[in-house]
Amino acid sequence: MKKRLGFFNSRSVLVFIILCLLVAATALLLLRENLNSMLWALYRADIFYLLLAVLTYLLGLLFWSFRWRLTLSTSGYRVPIRSIYVIIL
């Protein structure tokens, strides 16, 4: 029996179909929202509080990374914080 080579095998076609469905669902959801009012609310927001919210979110992700590092180190895996942070981000 000949082994199939190339891109068009059943698994890659399934991944492509799922990817297309996800893109279509995302586009449908974005078109249903009122993006103009969202952007206007962001424009009117106080920049100090907006930056504070983003920094708080990033700091929370850093703490989450430390928790994962502690969990992984008890299992015997040595993973740098930067790698965990990028994965979580």
C-alpha positions, 0 to 999 in steps of 0.5 A, a space after each residue: 500500500 502506498 503512503 499518502 504524502 502531501 498536505 491533503 490528508 484527512 487530518 489536515 482537511 479536518 483542521 482546515 474545516 474547523 479553522 474556517 468555521 472558527 473564523 466564520 463564527 468570529 466574523 459573525 460575532 464581530 459583525 453583530 456587535 456595535 464596534 463603534 460604541 466600543 471604540 468610543 467608550 475606549 476613547 472616552 476612558 481615563 488613560 490612567 485607569 486603562 493603563 492601570 487595568 492592563 498592568 494589573 492584568 499582566 501582573 496577575 498573569 505573572 503571579 499565575 506563572 509563578 504558581 505554575 512554576 511551583 506546581 511544575 517544580 514539585 513534579 520535577 520539571 524546571 521551566 523558566 518563568 518567561 516561558 510559562 508567562 508567554 504560554 499563559 499570555 
